[in-house]
Amino acid sequence: MGEVTQAATCAHCGKSIALKHSGPCPACGKEGKNIYVEIKESIEVHSSLQWETKKEYYKKHKGAAVTVIAISVLSPFIGLFLAGPAGVIVGLGLSGIAYYFGPKAVTKIIEITKGHA
């Protein structure tokens, strides 16, 4: 705990008297005293700051996007020319290729940066 200082004075004449004194003032003869207490303390304050930034964007891959668009546009015409089992096999193959390149056409990227001061 900190440093504590106590003092007492007569309420009428201001003369210093003992803290445990009771009765009339030895200097003026009147009763009443003022008690003063002083407390000295110190504290420490620590602070910190934390931050986080997020950057979200989409990265486009032109080659994959062109492949998916070309398959989507050309598939009906290929199916028109190829009939029967050959058309089914070619259609399934093109669907597999589109399924593979579709997610690669656009990729969502999230960059997270954290720091503190």
N, C-alpha and C positions, 0 to 999 in steps of 0.2 A: 504494500500500500504506500501511498505517497506521504509527503511531509505535512504534519498538522501543527499549526501554531494557534494558541489560545491566549486571550488577554481580556482584562476587565477594567472598566473605568467607572467612576461615579457618574450617575445620570445627570447630576446638577452642575458640579464644578469641573468634571473631566479629569480629575486626578486619578492616577493609576492605583488600583487596589487589587488584592489577591483574589483569585478565582473563587476560593472557598469562603471568602469573607461574607459574613451576614451581619445585619444590623446597620446602624448609621455610618456614614462616611467619616473616617478619622479626620479629614481636612475641613469639611463644611458642616458635618453633623446631620445632614439630610439622608433619607433612605432612598435606595434605588441604584441599580448599576446596569451598565451596558456590557454585554459579553460579545467579544469578537472572535470568530473562528476563521482561520485561513487554511485551505487545503490546496496543496500543490500536487498535481498529477500530470503524467504524460502518457500519451497513447501513440501507437504506430498504426499507420494506415497503409495497406498494401492493395494495389489494384491490378487487375489484369483485363485484357481485352482479347476476345477471340472473334474470328470472322470466318465466313465461308462464302465463296462465290460459286455460282453454277452458270455454266454457259451451255445452252442446248442449241443444236443446229442439225440440219440434215445435209449429208454429203451425197451428191448425185454421181453415179457412175454411168457415163454416157453409153459405153459399150453394152453394158447389161440392159440398160433401158431400151436401146435400139433393138436388141435381140428380142426382148419381150414384146415390144410393139410390133416388130416384123412377124413374129409367130402368131400374134393375135389377129393381124390383118390377113396374113397369107393362109392360115389354117383352113378357113372356109373354102377358099378357092382350090386348095390341094384336095380337100374332101370332095369337091365337085368333080374333079378329074379322076381321082382314084376311087373306085367303088369296091365294095366287098371287103374281104379280109385284109387286103393290102392297104386300103384306106383307114381301117381300124388300127392297124399296126403303126402306120405313119402318124395318125392322130394321137395315139398314146405316146409315141416317141416325142412328138412336138410338145405335148402337155408336160412330159417329164422335164424337157429342156426349159420350158417356161417356168415350171415349178422351181427349178434350181436357180435360174437367173432372176426371178421376181424379187426376192428379198435383197439381192445384191444391187439392184437398180438404185435404191435409196436406203441409206443407212442413217439412223438417228445416233448422234454423238453427244454425250454429256461429259463435259469437263468440269471437275470439282476441284477447287483450290481452297485449302484451309491454312490458316495462320493465326498467330497471336502476337501481341505486343506486350 
